[in-house]
Amino acid sequence: MSAGTTDFEALLRRALAPVEPPADMVLRLEMTLINLTELAQEELDSWELSTMRDPRKWVRPAAAVVVGATAGTALVVLRVRARHRARALMSGNLLELAERTIQDFTEEARRIFPHQ
């Protein structure tokens, strides 16, 4: 019975082993988020205020706002998370790390969403 248990444990250990993502995955994800943000911004820039009268034409701008905000926020989080290890090394304690993370988040958000 112990041999069966050992085999099962070994199978579980192999099945649950961590898998490294492809090296360029973060770069591809970042480029996709940048493209989505830019496309949403272009859609909003091309929208004319004269079309506000017709609610049927609000769908595209509303979708652009949602897509742009979501992609932009994900991009900010991705970039801030990528620099977490460096901030952790520079910080002396947990409170300092939190302050540096919030400051980094704010700066990155200003870079991505400059008009807000």
C-alpha positions in Angstrom: 0.0 0.0 0.0 2.9 2.4 0.7 4.3 1.9 -2.8 1.0 3.0 -4.3 0.9 6.1 -2.1 4.5 6.9 -3.0 3.7 6.7 -6.7 0.6 8.9 -6.2 2.7 11.5 -4.3 5.4 11.5 -7.0 2.7 12.0 -9.7 1.2 14.9 -7.7 4.6 16.4 -7.2 5.4 16.3 -10.9 1.9 17.5 -11.9 2.0 20.5 -9.6 5.6 21.5 -10.4 5.9 25.3 -11.2 6.1 26.1 -14.9 8.1 29.0 -16.1 6.3 31.3 -18.6 8.0 32.1 -21.9 10.7 34.8 -21.6 8.9 37.2 -23.9 5.5 36.8 -22.4 5.7 40.0 -20.3 6.8 42.0 -23.3 4.0 40.7 -25.5 1.5 41.4 -22.8 2.8 44.9 -22.3 2.7 45.6 -26.0 -0.9 44.3 -26.3 -2.0 46.5 -23.4 -0.3 49.5 -24.9 -2.0 48.8 -28.3 -5.4 48.5 -26.6 -5.0 51.7 -24.7 -3.9 53.6 -27.8 -6.8 52.2 -29.9 -9.3 53.2 -27.2 -7.8 56.7 -27.1 -8.0 57.0 -30.8 -11.6 55.9 -30.8 -12.4 58.5 -28.1 -10.5 61.2 -30.0 -12.5 60.5 -33.2 -15.8 60.7 -31.4 -17.8 63.8 -32.0 -19.8 65.6 -29.3 -22.6 66.2 -31.8 -23.4 62.5 -31.7 -24.3 62.8 -28.0 -27.9 63.4 -28.8 -28.4 59.8 -30.1 -27.9 57.2 -27.3 -27.5 54.4 -29.9 -24.1 55.9 -30.8 -22.9 55.8 -27.2 -21.9 52.1 -27.3 -18.5 52.6 -29.1 -17.3 55.4 -26.9 -18.5 53.6 -23.8 -16.7 50.5 -24.8 -13.5 52.5 -25.6 -13.6 54.0 -22.1 -14.0 50.6 -20.5 -11.3 49.0 -22.7 -8.9 51.9 -22.3 -9.3 52.1 -18.5 -8.9 48.4 -18.1 -5.9 48.0 -20.3 -4.3 51.1 -18.9 -4.8 49.9 -15.3 -3.4 46.5 -16.1 -0.4 48.1 -17.8 0.3 50.2 -14.6 0.0 47.1 -12.4 2.2 45.1 -14.7 5.0 47.8 -14.7 4.8 48.4 -11.0 4.9 44.7 -10.3 8.0 44.3 -12.5 9.8 46.8 -10.3 8.7 45.3 -7.0 11.9 43.4 -6.2 14.1 46.5 -6.7 11.8 48.5 -4.4 11.9 45.7 -1.8 15.7 45.8 -1.8 15.7 49.6 -1.4 13.2 49.6 1.4 14.1 49.2 5.0 10.7 48.0 6.3 7.2 47.2 5.2 5.9 50.7 5.6 8.6 52.1 3.4 8.0 49.5 0.8 4.3 50.4 0.7 5.1 54.1 0.4 7.5 53.4 -2.5 5.0 51.1 -4.2 2.2 53.7 -4.0 4.6 56.4 -5.3 5.6 54.2 -8.2 2.0 53.4 -9.0 1.1 57.1 -9.0 4.0 58.0 -11.3 3.3 55.2 -13.7 -0.4 56.1 -13.8 0.5 59.7 -14.7 2.7 58.4 -17.5 0.0 56.2 -19.0 -3.0 58.5 -18.3 -1.5 62.0 -18.8 -4.8 63.8 -19.4 -6.5 62.8 -16.2 
